[in-house]
Amino acid sequence: MIPRLSKVAGLKRCVANKMAGTMIKGIIYKYLAKAVVVLLLGLVLFGIFPGTGLAIVLSLVVLLRFFDLFQQGVTQRKSEVNPIFNQQISKPTQLKPQPRPIQPRSTRELLADGMGVIAFAIFLPLAFALYTNEIFSLERQQSWREALVAIGCIGLYVCPHVLFKAPAQAQYRIMWWTIPFFVGLFLVPHLVETNHPYLNPENPDRNRLAAERVLTLKNNVISGYYAGWITRYAEDVETRGDTHQAIRLYEESLRREPNQPAASQRLKTLLTKNGNPTPPVNIPIQAPPNGAYWTNFYALEHAVHHSIDKDLEAVPSCTVVIVPFEGVDDKMLDAIAYVVHQELQLHVFIAPNRISLPPYSRKRGLATNPQWQTDVIFSAFTNSVAHFPKAPIKFLLVTSADIYMEQTAYVYSQAFTWGAILSTARYGDARQAPEIVAQRTAKQSMCALIKSFGVPPSLDPNCVTSYSNGPQEFDAKGNRPNAETWSLYQKALAKINRGWAAFQTRR
């Protein structure tokens, strides 16, 4: 009788353990399902999702698989020690059709399976990200590429369960899982050490290395996301007593992200201690920073139109030619021309013919509009011009198409030495609020054109050239260049005009 009771008690404990395990797995599945749904919604609707979300999903996959492997190992161990755990509790369940028994797996294979899920769900996606990204952070937005890589890696992990599922092929499964594990175990630290040493928490120079990496980025939009890394290194340098270097670093950080109150205050303090009590001046040259560009938007005069041809070689000085693409109305062009002429003191013409938009470059999600890469817009412009005049012309390409640069979600504009490309897509509906959209477009036109003269972005939020991270910061920053930016712009403009005058005398 006692052995019979002990068997029943053992079965009850087994059932209780299985129920507890099922409950824990259910909780993990619940959070995994929620995370996957959120990521899929972001991916399908907008074409992007946060990198932290992908890391959470892959970690939950590993955790869930570890839990399954642990349960398999415990169950098999108990079955080997006490065969009673293979029996059913009640006779009614024994009358039901029994599933095909699962072949027991060796401890060696279970360990290899765990190594495989780490290799394919963690090591390989991480190695791909470390190898393909110029700078790495989980805070960055991910796209379809990263999602497909993660799905592909999970698929490769599952392959042995389909391709080599016969018990005699256990050795192939073990090799499939263990070899990538040891490769990843070597590859990930190697990529961190060679490509991203700032990620090593034990590296005493990680703040310096991170700041240097951000400073080398050519894309100001991307570098703006990591301006805080430069600030942290500036704080280290300041602690060591190198005031001049700290000032330079604070300026570089604020140039990429002006809205850092703590960094701005530290810069002002250091400049005062260093004998320069006047950090970048906020006083504008002609009007208040946020003063209006015009008194009556609807009374603005029509700008002069001029074709892009050899006749432009007769311009007396640096001149801006606004080149419209289809979808930009005349009132918008007149507003841009008026502001550029009044504020930057440049001659302005508008090209009479609108350029047709080429096929779009990408469409990231169902809830997003098509986008055009700036290189595509530039190619359409160059293909539409038969003769480029040999003169100091700044071309301002204006389009209503949503534009982007490499590795960015979107950009307002992109400046070049020859001029700039500007989009009105992010400024609102020109049909519902034409004056507001025109004001924002003219504001960004000034910003892009000033930068085309080689003037760096200002670290002063009251300057029109300061970097703005989103619509709110864009509207909040000043409408005009501050004194420092204006001085740099005037010097660059004067140099171009002197060179043009000298060239004309030699002709």
Secondary structure, DSSP 4 states (H G I P E B T S, - for coil): -HHHHHHHHHHHHHHHHHHHHHHHHHHHHHHHHHHHHHHHHHHHHHS-EEHHHHHHHHHHHHHHHHHHHHHHHHHHHHHHH-GGGGS-SSHHHHHSPPPPPPPP--HHHHHHHHHHHHIIIIIHHHHHHHHH-SS--TTSEE-HHHHHHHHHHHHHHHHHHHHS-SGGGHHHHHHHHHHHHHHHHHHHHHHHHHH-GGG-TT-TTHHHHHHHHHHH-S-HHHHHHTHHHHHHHHHHHHHHT-HHHHHHHHHHHHHH----HHHHHHHHHHHHHTT----S---BSSS-TT--S-S-GGGPPPPPB--SSGGGGG-SS-EEEEEEBTT--HHHHHHHHHHHHHHH--EEEE-SSPBPP---SB---TTS--EEEHHHHHHHHHHH-S---SS-EEEEEEESSEEE-TT-S-BSEEEETTEEEEE-TTS--TTT-HHHHHHHHHHHHHHHHHHHTTPPPPS-TTBTTS--SSHHHHHHS-SB-BHHHHHHHHHHHHHHHHHHHHHHHH-
